Amino acid sequence: MDRLAIETWRKIDTGDRQGITFREDSLTDHNLWVLVRDHPGLNVHRFNQSEEKRTGADWEWWIGADSTGWICLRIQAKRNYGISYPRLDHPGNDDDDYQYDTLINSCRRDGQYPLHVLYNGWHRRAFGTHDGWPRSARWLPCTGDFRPPKCRHAHPMHFGCAVVSSFAVRAVHSPGGKNRRLVAPHISNAKPWSHLFGVVGPFGRFKTDAHELHRGAATDEWLDWVQSNLDAMAREWQVGGSRRAGRASTGSEHPRLSLPPYADAVRHRTVEESVVYQEGMRPAATRVMVLDAEADDEPEEQSEEIQDPFSLWD
C-alpha cells in the first residue's frame, strides 16, 4: 500500500505538470487492481449497476470471515488539484448538502465505516517548505511526534493515498470559509492508508497494540485491532461534527455484519454466474473488494525490495 501511495503521488505530481491528469476513477481502478494482483486473498469486481448515488461510495471494502463476521469500509475518493480538493463541493443526494453527507448517512443506516481516501501529489517545494509538508498541517503517523524528515514511520509521499474519517472531512468543510477545501486542514487529520491495518515500523513490519504481525497476516486479533482503529477514527470526530479526543476501545462500536450476496459472489469469483442484484441488495458502490481472513491463499513473496521513498524525491 505504501508502494502504491508513492506511485499515486508521482502520477499526480508529474502527470499534472505534463498535462496528463489522472482522475479519481482511474487512480482507484489501478490501485485496486494492483492490490488484487499482488495478494491472492483479495478479490475485486467492478459492477455496472450500483447504489453509488444513494450511498456516496466510490468503493466498498469488506474485511473479515464468516466465522468472525465482517466489517465494511465505504470509501469516497478525492484528489488534490494544486493546494485544494475542489471536488469536496460535490453536492449530495436528495436532502444531503454534500456527497460526504450522503456517505456518512448511508453508513449510519447500514452499519459501515465512512472514510475518505485522499489522492495527493505535489512538488516538494509547493508549500514553501524544505520537507514538502504544509507548515500549518499536523503530522499524525509518527509515534514519537517527529515531523518529516526526522520521522521514519512515514514519508510525505506515503500520503499519495491518505485515509481520513469522513466525519473529519465534514468538520473541516461544512462550516464553509476559505479554508474548507485546502489541503493543509484536511491532510492534518489523515494518515497513510496503510495505517488502517497496522502501524508500519522502520523495519517494514506491521505493529499493533496487541502484538507484532508479519505482512499479510489476517487473524481474529488483527481484525479486532483494525475495527478498534476504525472506531477511534470515527469517535474522535462524529459528535457534533467537531473534534473529540478518544482512544481505541476494546469493544467495537460497530456490529459485525453478514456478507451480502453481491460481496459473497465477489469473494468466490462467481459474479457473472450469480444473481447478485437481489431486491434492495445492489452493491453500494461500483467497485467491491473482499478480503477473506480465512482464505487459503497466501500472499506471494515480494520479488523486489520496497523502495526507500527518501531516495526517490528529487
Contacts in CASP RR format, 6 or more apart in sequence:
PFRMAT RR
TARGET T0000
AUTHOR 0000-0000-0000
METHOD contacts of the structure
MODEL  1
MDRLAIETWRKIDTGDRQGITFREDSLTDHNLWVLVRDHPGLNVHRFNQS
EEKRTGADWEWWIGADSTGWICLRIQAKRNYGISYPRLDHPGNDDDDYQY
DTLINSCRRDGQYPLHVLYNGWHRRAFGTHDGWPRSARWLPCTGDFRPPK
CRHAHPMHFGCAVVSSFAVRAVHSPGGKNRRLVAPHISNAKPWSHLFGVV
GPFGRFKTDAHELHRGAATDEWLDWVQSNLDAMAREWQVGGSRRAGRAST
GSEHPRLSLPPYADAVRHRTVEESVVYQEGMRPAATRVMVLDAEADDEPE
EQSEEIQDPFSLWD
1 35 0 8 1.000
1 161 0 8 1.000
1 192 0 8 1.000
1 193 0 8 1.000
1 194 0 8 1.000
1 197 0 8 1.000
2 158 0 8 1.000
2 192 0 8 1.000
2 194 0 8 1.000
2 200 0 8 1.000
2 306 0 8 1.000
2 309 0 8 1.000
3 306 0 8 1.000
3 307 0 8 1.000
4 31 0 8 1.000
4 34 0 8 1.000
4 35 0 8 1.000
4 161 0 8 1.000
5 157 0 8 1.000
5 158 0 8 1.000
5 159 0 8 1.000
5 160 0 8 1.000
5 161 0 8 1.000
5 162 0 8 1.000
5 192 0 8 1.000
5 193 0 8 1.000
5 194 0 8 1.000
6 157 0 8 1.000
6 158 0 8 1.000
6 160 0 8 1.000
6 307 0 8 1.000
6 309 0 8 1.000
6 312 0 8 1.000
8 27 0 8 1.000
8 31 0 8 1.000
8 119 0 8 1.000
8 120 0 8 1.000
8 121 0 8 1.000
8 160 0 8 1.000
8 161 0 8 1.000
9 120 0 8 1.000
9 121 0 8 1.000
9 157 0 8 1.000
9 159 0 8 1.000
9 160 0 8 1.000
10 121 0 8 1.000
10 157 0 8 1.000
11 22 0 8 1.000
11 27 0 8 1.000
12 22 0 8 1.000
12 27 0 8 1.000
12 79 0 8 1.000
12 80 0 8 1.000
12 119 0 8 1.000
12 120 0 8 1.000
12 121 0 8 1.000
12 122 0 8 1.000
12 160 0 8 1.000
13 121 0 8 1.000
13 122 0 8 1.000
13 123 0 8 1.000
15 21 0 8 1.000
15 22 0 8 1.000
16 81 0 8 1.000
16 82 0 8 1.000
17 123 0 8 1.000
22 79 0 8 1.000
23 79 0 8 1.000
24 58 0 8 1.000
24 77 0 8 1.000
24 78 0 8 1.000
24 79 0 8 1.000
24 87 0 8 1.000
24 119 0 8 1.000
25 58 0 8 1.000
27 77 0 8 1.000
27 79 0 8 1.000
27 119 0 8 1.000
28 58 0 8 1.000
28 59 0 8 1.000
28 77 0 8 1.000
28 117 0 8 1.000
28 287 0 8 1.000
29 46 0 8 1.000
29 287 0 8 1.000
31 161 0 8 1.000
32 44 0 8 1.000
32 59 0 8 1.000
32 287 0 8 1.000
32 289 0 8 1.000
33 44 0 8 1.000
35 42 0 8 1.000
35 44 0 8 1.000
35 289 0 8 1.000
36 42 0 8 1.000
36 43 0 8 1.000
36 44 0 8 1.000
36 289 0 8 1.000
38 299 0 8 1.000
38 300 0 8 1.000
38 302 0 8 1.000
39 216 0 8 1.000
39 299 0 8 1.000
39 300 0 8 1.000
40 295 0 8 1.000
40 297 0 8 1.000
40 298 0 8 1.000
40 299 0 8 1.000
40 300 0 8 1.000
41 291 0 8 1.000
41 292 0 8 1.000
41 295 0 8 1.000
41 297 0 8 1.000
41 299 0 8 1.000
42 289 0 8 1.000
42 290 0 8 1.000
42 291 0 8 1.000
43 266 0 8 1.000
43 267 0 8 1.000
43 269 0 8 1.000
43 289 0 8 1.000
43 290 0 8 1.000
43 292 0 8 1.000
44 266 0 8 1.000
44 287 0 8 1.000
44 288 0 8 1.000
44 289 0 8 1.000
44 290 0 8 1.000
45 265 0 8 1.000
45 266 0 8 1.000
45 271 0 8 1.000
45 287 0 8 1.000
45 288 0 8 1.000
46 286 0 8 1.000
46 287 0 8 1.000
47 262 0 8 1.000
47 271 0 8 1.000
47 276 0 8 1.000
47 282 0 8 1.000
47 283 0 8 1.000
47 286 0 8 1.000
47 287 0 8 1.000
47 288 0 8 1.000
49 277 0 8 1.000
49 282 0 8 1.000
49 283 0 8 1.000
50 282 0 8 1.000
50 283 0 8 1.000
50 284 0 8 1.000
50 285 0 8 1.000
50 286 0 8 1.000
51 282 0 8 1.000
51 283 0 8 1.000
51 284 0 8 1.000
51 285 0 8 1.000
52 58 0 8 1.000
52 284 0 8 1.000
52 285 0 8 1.000
52 286 0 8 1.000
53 93 0 8 1.000
54 93 0 8 1.000
54 102 0 8 1.000
54 106 0 8 1.000
54 284 0 8 1.000
55 74 0 8 1.000
55 102 0 8 1.000
55 103 0 8 1.000
55 106 0 8 1.000
55 110 0 8 1.000
55 284 0 8 1.000
55 285 0 8 1.000
56 74 0 8 1.000
56 76 0 8 1.000
56 92 0 8 1.000
56 93 0 8 1.000
56 99 0 8 1.000
56 102 0 8 1.000
56 103 0 8 1.000
56 106 0 8 1.000
56 285 0 8 1.000
57 74 0 8 1.000
57 75 0 8 1.000
57 76 0 8 1.000
57 103 0 8 1.000
57 106 0 8 1.000
57 284 0 8 1.000
57 285 0 8 1.000
58 75 0 8 1.000
58 76 0 8 1.000
58 77 0 8 1.000
58 285 0 8 1.000
58 286 0 8 1.000
58 287 0 8 1.000
59 75 0 8 1.000
59 77 0 8 1.000
59 285 0 8 1.000
59 286 0 8 1.000
59 287 0 8 1.000
59 288 0 8 1.000
59 289 0 8 1.000
60 72 0 8 1.000
60 73 0 8 1.000
60 74 0 8 1.000
60 75 0 8 1.000
60 112 0 8 1.000
60 263 0 8 1.000
60 283 0 8 1.000
60 284 0 8 1.000
60 285 0 8 1.000
60 287 0 8 1.000
60 288 0 8 1.000
60 289 0 8 1.000
61 72 0 8 1.000
61 73 0 8 1.000
61 75 0 8 1.000
61 289 0 8 1.000
61 290 0 8 1.000
61 291 0 8 1.000
62 70 0 8 1.000
62 71 0 8 1.000
62 72 0 8 1.000
62 259 0 8 1.000
62 263 0 8 1.000
62 267 0 8 1.000
62 288 0 8 1.000
62 289 0 8 1.000
62 290 0 8 1.000
62 291 0 8 1.000
63 70 0 8 1.000
63 71 0 8 1.000
63 72 0 8 1.000
63 73 0 8 1.000
63 223 0 8 1.000
63 226 0 8 1.000
63 290 0 8 1.000
63 291 0 8 1.000
63 293 0 8 1.000
64 70 0 8 1.000
64 71 0 8 1.000
64 218 0 8 1.000
64 223 0 8 1.000
64 291 0 8 1.000
64 292 0 8 1.000
64 293 0 8 1.000
64 294 0 8 1.000
65 223 0 8 1.000
65 292 0 8 1.000
65 293 0 8 1.000
65 294 0 8 1.000
66 259 0 8 1.000
66 294 0 8 1.000
67 294 0 8 1.000
68 220 0 8 1.000
68 223 0 8 1.000
68 256 0 8 1.000
68 293 0 8 1.000
69 256 0 8 1.000
69 257 0 8 1.000
69 258 0 8 1.000
69 259 0 8 1.000
70 256 0 8 1.000
70 257 0 8 1.000
70 258 0 8 1.000
70 259 0 8 1.000
70 263 0 8 1.000
71 113 0 8 1.000
71 223 0 8 1.000
71 226 0 8 1.000
71 227 0 8 1.000
71 230 0 8 1.000
71 254 0 8 1.000
71 256 0 8 1.000
71 257 0 8 1.000
72 110 0 8 1.000
72 111 0 8 1.000
72 112 0 8 1.000
72 113 0 8 1.000
72 257 0 8 1.000
73 112 0 8 1.000
73 113 0 8 1.000
73 115 0 8 1.000
73 196 0 8 1.000
73 230 0 8 1.000
74 103 0 8 1.000
74 106 0 8 1.000
74 107 0 8 1.000
74 112 0 8 1.000
74 113 0 8 1.000
74 114 0 8 1.000
74 115 0 8 1.000
74 284 0 8 1.000
74 285 0 8 1.000
75 115 0 8 1.000
75 116 0 8 1.000
75 117 0 8 1.000
75 285 0 8 1.000
76 99 0 8 1.000
76 100 0 8 1.000
76 103 0 8 1.000
76 114 0 8 1.000
76 115 0 8 1.000
76 116 0 8 1.000
76 117 0 8 1.000
76 166 0 8 1.000
77 116 0 8 1.000
77 117 0 8 1.000
77 118 0 8 1.000
77 119 0 8 1.000
78 85 0 8 1.000
78 87 0 8 1.000
78 88 0 8 1.000
78 116 0 8 1.000
78 117 0 8 1.000
78 118 0 8 1.000
78 119 0 8 1.000
79 85 0 8 1.000
79 87 0 8 1.000
79 118 0 8 1.000
79 119 0 8 1.000
79 120 0 8 1.000
80 118 0 8 1.000
80 119 0 8 1.000
80 120 0 8 1.000
80 121 0 8 1.000
80 122 0 8 1.000
80 183 0 8 1.000
82 122 0 8 1.000
82 126 0 8 1.000
82 183 0 8 1.000
83 122 0 8 1.000
83 126 0 8 1.000
83 127 0 8 1.000
83 134 0 8 1.000
83 182 0 8 1.000
83 183 0 8 1.000
83 184 0 8 1.000
84 181 0 8 1.000
84 182 0 8 1.000
84 183 0 8 1.000
85 118 0 8 1.000
85 181 0 8 1.000
85 182 0 8 1.000
85 183 0 8 1.000
85 186 0 8 1.000
86 181 0 8 1.000
88 98 0 8 1.000
88 100 0 8 1.000
88 169 0 8 1.000
88 173 0 8 1.000
88 180 0 8 1.000
88 181 0 8 1.000
88 186 0 8 1.000
89 98 0 8 1.000
89 181 0 8 1.000
90 98 0 8 1.000
90 99 0 8 1.000
91 97 0 8 1.000
91 98 0 8 1.000
91 99 0 8 1.000
92 98 0 8 1.000
92 99 0 8 1.000
92 101 0 8 1.000
92 102 0 8 1.000
93 99 0 8 1.000
93 102 0 8 1.000
94 102 0 8 1.000
96 102 0 8 1.000
96 105 0 8 1.000
97 174 0 8 1.000
98 170 0 8 1.000
98 173 0 8 1.000
98 174 0 8 1.000
100 114 0 8 1.000
100 116 0 8 1.000
100 166 0 8 1.000
100 169 0 8 1.000
100 170 0 8 1.000
100 173 0 8 1.000
101 170 0 8 1.000
103 114 0 8 1.000
103 166 0 8 1.000
104 114 0 8 1.000
104 166 0 8 1.000
104 167 0 8 1.000
104 170 0 8 1.000
106 112 0 8 1.000
106 114 0 8 1.000
106 284 0 8 1.000
107 113 0 8 1.000
107 114 0 8 1.000
107 166 0 8 1.000
110 284 0 8 1.000
111 254 0 8 1.000
111 255 0 8 1.000
111 257 0 8 1.000
112 254 0 8 1.000
112 257 0 8 1.000
112 284 0 8 1.000
113 230 0 8 1.000
113 233 0 8 1.000
113 234 0 8 1.000
113 254 0 8 1.000
114 165 0 8 1.000
114 166 0 8 1.000
114 167 0 8 1.000
114 234 0 8 1.000
115 163 0 8 1.000
115 164 0 8 1.000
115 165 0 8 1.000
115 166 0 8 1.000
115 230 0 8 1.000
115 233 0 8 1.000
116 163 0 8 1.000
116 164 0 8 1.000
116 165 0 8 1.000
116 166 0 8 1.000
116 169 0 8 1.000
117 161 0 8 1.000
117 162 0 8 1.000
117 163 0 8 1.000
117 193 0 8 1.000
118 159 0 8 1.000
118 160 0 8 1.000
118 161 0 8 1.000
118 162 0 8 1.000
118 163 0 8 1.000
118 164 0 8 1.000
118 186 0 8 1.000
118 187 0 8 1.000
118 190 0 8 1.000
119 160 0 8 1.000
119 161 0 8 1.000
120 159 0 8 1.000
120 160 0 8 1.000
120 161 0 8 1.000
120 162 0 8 1.000
120 183 0 8 1.000
120 187 0 8 1.000
121 157 0 8 1.000
121 160 0 8 1.000
122 132 0 8 1.000
122 183 0 8 1.000
124 132 0 8 1.000
124 313 0 8 1.000
124 314 0 8 1.000
125 132 0 8 1.000
126 132 0 8 1.000
127 133 0 8 1.000
127 134 0 8 1.000
127 135 0 8 1.000
127 184 0 8 1.000
128 135 0 8 1.000
129 135 0 8 1.000
131 147 0 8 1.000
131 148 0 8 1.000
131 149 0 8 1.000
131 156 0 8 1.000
132 148 0 8 1.000
132 156 0 8 1.000
133 139 0 8 1.000
133 147 0 8 1.000
133 148 0 8 1.000
133 156 0 8 1.000
134 183 0 8 1.000
134 184 0 8 1.000
134 187 0 8 1.000
136 184 0 8 1.000
136 185 0 8 1.000
136 188 0 8 1.000
137 183 0 8 1.000
137 184 0 8 1.000
137 185 0 8 1.000
137 187 0 8 1.000
137 188 0 8 1.000
138 188 0 8 1.000
138 189 0 8 1.000
139 147 0 8 1.000
139 148 0 8 1.000
139 151 0 8 1.000
140 188 0 8 1.000
140 189 0 8 1.000
140 190 0 8 1.000
140 191 0 8 1.000
141 151 0 8 1.000
141 153 0 8 1.000
141 154 0 8 1.000
141 158 0 8 1.000
141 191 0 8 1.000
141 192 0 8 1.000
141 195 0 8 1.000
141 199 0 8 1.000
142 151 0 8 1.000
142 153 0 8 1.000
142 154 0 8 1.000
143 153 0 8 1.000
143 199 0 8 1.000
144 151 0 8 1.000
146 152 0 8 1.000
148 154 0 8 1.000
148 155 0 8 1.000
148 156 0 8 1.000
149 310 0 8 1.000
152 201 0 8 1.000
152 202 0 8 1.000
153 199 0 8 1.000
153 200 0 8 1.000
153 201 0 8 1.000
153 202 0 8 1.000
154 191 0 8 1.000
154 192 0 8 1.000
154 195 0 8 1.000
154 200 0 8 1.000
155 309 0 8 1.000
155 310 0 8 1.000
155 313 0 8 1.000
156 313 0 8 1.000
157 309 0 8 1.000
157 312 0 8 1.000
157 313 0 8 1.000
158 192 0 8 1.000
158 194 0 8 1.000
158 309 0 8 1.000
159 187 0 8 1.000
159 190 0 8 1.000
159 192 0 8 1.000
160 192 0 8 1.000
161 192 0 8 1.000
161 193 0 8 1.000
162 187 0 8 1.000
162 190 0 8 1.000
162 191 0 8 1.000
162 192 0 8 1.000
162 193 0 8 1.000
163 190 0 8 1.000
163 191 0 8 1.000
163 192 0 8 1.000
163 193 0 8 1.000
163 195 0 8 1.000
163 196 0 8 1.000
164 186 0 8 1.000
164 189 0 8 1.000
164 190 0 8 1.000
164 191 0 8 1.000
164 233 0 8 1.000
165 189 0 8 1.000
165 233 0 8 1.000
165 234 0 8 1.000
165 236 0 8 1.000
165 237 0 8 1.000
165 238 0 8 1.000
167 234 0 8 1.000
167 236 0 8 1.000
167 237 0 8 1.000
167 238 0 8 1.000
167 241 0 8 1.000
168 186 0 8 1.000
168 189 0 8 1.000
168 233 0 8 1.000
168 236 0 8 1.000
168 237 0 8 1.000
168 243 0 8 1.000
169 186 0 8 1.000
169 189 0 8 1.000
170 237 0 8 1.000
170 241 0 8 1.000
171 237 0 8 1.000
171 241 0 8 1.000
171 242 0 8 1.000
171 243 0 8 1.000
172 179 0 8 1.000
172 180 0 8 1.000
172 185 0 8 1.000
172 186 0 8 1.000
172 189 0 8 1.000
173 180 0 8 1.000
173 181 0 8 1.000
173 186 0 8 1.000
174 180 0 8 1.000
174 241 0 8 1.000
179 185 0 8 1.000
189 237 0 8 1.000
192 200 0 8 1.000
194 200 0 8 1.000
196 226 0 8 1.000
196 229 0 8 1.000
196 230 0 8 1.000
197 206 0 8 1.000
197 222 0 8 1.000
197 226 0 8 1.000
198 206 0 8 1.000
198 207 0 8 1.000
198 208 0 8 1.000
198 213 0 8 1.000
198 225 0 8 1.000
198 226 0 8 1.000
198 229 0 8 1.000
199 206 0 8 1.000
199 207 0 8 1.000
199 208 0 8 1.000
200 206 0 8 1.000
200 207 0 8 1.000
201 207 0 8 1.000
204 215 0 8 1.000
204 306 0 8 1.000
205 212 0 8 1.000
205 213 0 8 1.000
205 214 0 8 1.000
205 215 0 8 1.000
206 212 0 8 1.000
206 213 0 8 1.000
206 214 0 8 1.000
206 215 0 8 1.000
206 216 0 8 1.000
206 217 0 8 1.000
207 213 0 8 1.000
208 222 0 8 1.000
208 225 0 8 1.000
209 225 0 8 1.000
209 248 0 8 1.000
210 221 0 8 1.000
210 222 0 8 1.000
210 224 0 8 1.000
210 225 0 8 1.000
211 221 0 8 1.000
213 219 0 8 1.000
213 222 0 8 1.000
215 299 0 8 1.000
216 299 0 8 1.000
218 291 0 8 1.000
218 293 0 8 1.000
218 295 0 8 1.000
219 293 0 8 1.000
220 293 0 8 1.000
222 293 0 8 1.000
223 293 0 8 1.000
224 251 0 8 1.000
224 252 0 8 1.000
225 248 0 8 1.000
227 252 0 8 1.000
227 254 0 8 1.000
228 248 0 8 1.000
228 249 0 8 1.000
228 250 0 8 1.000
228 251 0 8 1.000
228 252 0 8 1.000
229 248 0 8 1.000
230 254 0 8 1.000
231 248 0 8 1.000
231 249 0 8 1.000
231 251 0 8 1.000
231 252 0 8 1.000
231 253 0 8 1.000
231 254 0 8 1.000
232 246 0 8 1.000
232 247 0 8 1.000
232 248 0 8 1.000
232 249 0 8 1.000
234 253 0 8 1.000
235 244 0 8 1.000
235 246 0 8 1.000
235 249 0 8 1.000
235 253 0 8 1.000
236 243 0 8 1.000
236 244 0 8 1.000
236 245 0 8 1.000
236 246 0 8 1.000
237 243 0 8 1.000
237 244 0 8 1.000
238 244 0 8 1.000
259 267 0 8 1.000
259 290 0 8 1.000
260 281 0 8 1.000
261 274 0 8 1.000
261 275 0 8 1.000
261 276 0 8 1.000
261 278 0 8 1.000
261 281 0 8 1.000
262 271 0 8 1.000
262 276 0 8 1.000
262 277 0 8 1.000
262 281 0 8 1.000
262 282 0 8 1.000
262 283 0 8 1.000
262 288 0 8 1.000
263 283 0 8 1.000
263 288 0 8 1.000
263 290 0 8 1.000
265 271 0 8 1.000
265 274 0 8 1.000
265 276 0 8 1.000
266 288 0 8 1.000
266 289 0 8 1.000
266 290 0 8 1.000
267 290 0 8 1.000
267 292 0 8 1.000
276 283 0 8 1.000
END
